[in-house]
Structures are given as structure tokens and as C-alpha cells.
Amino acid sequence: MTKVRRQPVAISIPDRRDAALTLGPALLVFAFGFLSPLINLAIESLKEFTPGRVGSVENAAATVQNYYELANQAFASVLLTTFWIGGVAAIIGQLVAFPLAYFIVRRISPRMRTLTLGFLITLVLSSVLIKTYAIELTFGSVGIFRPFLLTLGLSPNSREYINIVVIAGLVHSIIPVATLTLIGAMQSIDPRLLDAAQSLGAPGWKAHLSITLPLSFPALISSTLVSLTFAISAFVIPMVLGRGRVLFMSNVIYTRFSDIANYPSGAAISLVMLAAALAVVAVITFAQAWKVSR
């Protein structure tokens, strides 16, 4: 019998020069397209503003007065409203998108699945302004569902009524994105696991809670983060549907930059909003990692 000799195979390690040439263009785009605007925003937030002029005072000393001015009840109220309404809309979006994604993957034919995916992609690519006014004509003060909301004792001019309309607008835009995110996770779950659980006597709902939900939990967290990020950064939806009664941080930032021309204050609010969003994302990510490690 012929003996086969094992010879070591030389594995070539990519040269650092090649790695620099490969990553260089991407790093330049990242630095100039992402980091540079943030750095400029941080510098602008430390400048002084004088009423009556556009932008900050030139050659003025750095100040943190723009951040001190945010420590008031009005700013805290807008920040709380942004995260409260955005969080409710993100949760409702997941409650609708999760069973919808399962239905698309497991309960309809491949042909209908293709048509449904095309419809969802069309909704994602549609103009936010068009979808916003569609919600206004459905749930607004002259909408077809207005009598139903009136039966609940909600006046069209009440804060509660406007909150519901804004949440409906956010959910309408969140559902297609969340559904497309969850479909991939549903497709990776072996349907035989559910069949095996049910063959052992587990009810259908319990099989889904013990198999489908845990296996799709990472995708559900990702979908929630994407939905929350979209909701709290929305601009057109609270501006149109909020009627000036419901303000998001994006609307306040727009007012500071465009109407008042107070660039330092707008920059400070933008950075505070960014920090708050990152903190929420970090908490959710840490909670997910802690749950997985248990």
C-alpha cells in the first residue's frame, strides 16, 4: 500500500499594505462622511450664540451654556414624549410583524409569498409623506375611523387622540421593515422542531413560545432596535400628525437650526439625543447578551 505523506501547507497572511489599500477608501469615506460631521457638530455645540444673528459667534470662547439650557422641564418633556411614543410604536410594530412574518413564511404558497414580499418592499420604499397623509385621512380629524375613536370618549383635539394618530403613523411605517427583518429568522427555523413538539403533546401556542420565539429572539431584538431608532428619529410623522401638539426631538432640532438659526443649541440637542439613543441601544443589547449568557 502506498503511503501518503502529509506535507505542511503554507498559508499566506495578507500583507498589511494590501489590507491598507483594501480598507483605506472605506475608512476615508467613514471618516469624512460620518465622523467629520459629528466632530463638527460637537465643536458647534460649544460655541456661543447671540440672538439676531445666524449661527454662532466667531472666535468666541468655548462654553457649555448650550447644554445647561437643556436642563429644563420643557426639554425633558419633549425627550420623554419622543421615547415614550417611539417605544410604544416599536413594541406594537413587533407584535404585528412577528405573527405576520410567521404567516408569510409558513402559511402561504411560494407565489403568494413573493407577491407579499414585493408589496412590503414597495411600502418600505414609498414616500413617508404619502403614508403619513394616508394615516391622516384614516385616523385624523376627518378620517373614516374618527367615529370609532369618538366612541372611546376621545376628542379630536385632545392630546390622547393626537398621540394615537402619531403612534398609528409610526406603526404603519415600522411594520414592513420589522416584518422583512423577521422573515429571515423565521426561514432559518426548522419546521420539524414544531412538529416534534406537537407530536409529544405540546399545544401549538406552547410550541411557538418554547421554540419559535426563543430561536427568533435575536432577530426580534434587532428588529426592535431598528424600529425604535426609526420611531424616535421620525420627523415628518410627528410634524404632520402631531399638529404642533406632539413634538419630537427632531422637530425641536429643526426649529433651532431653521427657524431660530441657533446652530449651537441645535447641535447640543442633536448630541444629547444621539447619546440618549445610544444609551437605550446599549441597555437593550446588554440585556440580550445577559439573557443569552444565562
N, C-alpha and C positions, 0 to 999 in steps of 0.2 A: 504494500500500500504506500502510495506516495504521501510523504509528509508535507503538510502545508506550513510554511514558515510565516510567522507573524512579524511584520515589519512596522515600525512606528511611522505614523503618517504625520507629516509636518503640517501644522495648522498655521496659516498666515494670519498674523494680527494686523488689522488695518493700521496704516501709518497715521500718525497724528496730523500730518499735513493733509492727508486725504479727508480725515474727519473734519478738519477746519474748513476745507473747501466745500464739504457737503453741508455742514451746519451754518457756515458763515452767512450766506444770503438769508436764511430763515432767522438767524439771530439779529441781523441788521433790520429786517422787517419788524421783528418783535420789539427791538429797542426803539426804533423811530416811530412805529405805528401804535405801540401800546405803552411802553414805559415813558417815553418822552412827553406825551400829553398828560400823564398822571403827575410827572415831576413838575411840569409847568403849572398844573392845577394846584399842586401843593405850594409852590412859590407864590402864586397869585393869592392864595388864601391867607398869606401872612403879610399882605400889603394893606395900606391904609386907603380908605375910601372917603371922598368928600362929596356931599350931595351937590348936584348940579353939574357934575362932570361925568364923562363916560369912562368907565374903568377905574383903575387905581391911581393913586398919587405917585408920580415918578420920583425916583431917588429918595423915597421915604424909608424910615427905619422899619424893620420887621416888627410885627405886632400880632398878638393872639387875640386881639379885641373881637375879631370876626367870630371866633369860637365862643368867647364869653357871651356874645349877644344871642347865641343859640340856647343858652340856659334859661329858657322861659317856658311858661305853660303853653303858649300858642304853638311853638315849635314841637314840644313834646306831644301835644295833641295830634298834630299832623303826622308825626312819625309813628305814633301808636295806631292811628287810623290806617296808615299805609300798610303796616304789618298785620293788623287785625283783619282788614278786608282781604288783603292778599293771601293771608294764611287760610281764611275760610274758603276762598275761591279755589286755592290749591287743593285743599282736602276734598271739597265737593268734586273737583275735577278728577281726582284719583278714584273716588267712589263710583263715578260713572265710567271712567276709562277702563278700570280693571275688569269688570264683567263684560264690557263691550269688546275688549281685546280678546278675552277668552272665547266669546261668541264668534268673533271673526275667525279665529284660528281653528276652533274645534267643531263649530256647529253649521257652517255654511260651506257650499261647494267651492272648489278652487276658482271657478269662473266668477262667482259672486264675490269671492274674497278679493280677486284682482280689481273688480269694479269698486268695491268698498274702499280698498287702499287708494285707488286713484281719486275717489271722492274726498277722502281725508287729506291727501296731499294737496288737492285743489283748495280745500278750506285753509290749510296752513299758508299757502301762497297767496291767498286772497288778501285784498287790502283791509287793514284793520279798520279804516274809516267806514268802509261799506258795511262790515259786520257790526260795527258799533251802531250805525243808524238803523240797521235791521233790528237790533235789540231795542232801540228807542221806539220803533214802530210796533214792537211786540209787547214790551213791558212798560213803556213810557206813559206819560200823562194822557196820550191819546191811543195807547196800544190796545190790542184786542184782549189782552189778559188783564187790563185795568179793572174791569168789574170784579174779577176773581180776587184781586188784591184789596179792593174796596170792601168785599165781604169779610175780610180778615180785620177790618177796622183800621186800615192804613190809608191815610190821606195822601194824595199825590204830591203834596208839598211838604210832607213830613220827612224828617231825616231818615227814619227807618225805611220808608218807601224808596227813597233815593239810594240808600245803602243796598237794598235788594236788587235794584236795577243795575247798579255798578257791579255787584257780585255776579249777576247773570251775564253781563257783558264779558267779564273776565273768564268765567267758566266756559262761555261759548268759544273763546279763543284758546283756552287751555286744553279742552277735551281732545281735539285732533292731535296735538303734539304729544300729550300723555298717552293716548291710545297707540300711536305709532311707536313710542318708546317701549311700551309694554308688550307689543306684539312679538318682538324678537325674543323676549324672555319666555313667553307662552309657547313659542315654537320649539324652544330647546327642552321643554319638559316632556319626558316620555309619557304618552297617554296610558301605557300599560301599568304605570305606577298607580294611577287612579283605579284602573280595572282590578288590579290586585287588591287594593284596599277595600273596594266594594265587594269583591268576591269573598273577603274574610268577614263580611258582615258590617262594615262601616257605612253609615249613611252617606249620601252624596255630599251633603254640606260639610260633614266632618272630614271626609276625604279631601275636600278642597282646602279646608282650614289646616289640615296636617301635612298636605303635600304641595298643592298648587301655591298657596300663599307663602310658605317658607322658601320654596325654590325660586319664586319670583320676587322675593323681598328686596334683594339688592337693586333690581330694576325699578321696583316701586319707590325706593328711596331716591334713586336718580331722577325718576320722573317727577317726584315731589319737589326736588331741588330745582329742576328746570322750570316747573310750573310756578313755584314761589318766586323765582328770580324774574320770570316774565311778569307776574302779577304786581310785584312791588315796584317794578320799573316802568309800568304802563303809564302812558301819557295821554293818548287820545281818549281812551275809555273813560277815565275819571273826569277829564275835561268836558267831554260831551254829555255823558250820562250823569255826572255829578252836579251839573247846572250851577257850579260855583258854591254849592253847599258841601260837597265832599271833595277835599283836596288831597292829592298825593304829594309826596316829596318831589316828584318830577315836575309837577305843576308849580310848586314854590321855586324850584331851581330855575325854571323857565322865566318866571316873573322877575327874579332877581337879575338874570342876565339880560332879558329882552326889554322889559317894561321899565325897570328902575336903572338898568345899566350898572348895577352894583356887582361887578365881577368878583371882588374879593369875598363878599358874602356868599354869592352863588357857588364859588369854588369851595368854600368852607363847608357849606351844606352838602355839596356833592361828595366830599371826602368823608364826612360823618355818615352819610347814607351808605357809602361803599363799605366803611368799617362795620356798620351795623349789619349789613347784608353778609359780609364775610364771617362775622361772629355767629350769625344764625346758621350759616352753612357749616361752620366748624363744629358747632354743637350737634347738629344732626349727623354729621359724618362721624364724630367721636362716639355718639350713641350707637350708630350702626356697627362700628368697629368693636365696641364693648359688648354688644349683643352677640356678634359672631364669635368673639373670643371666649365666651362663657361655655 
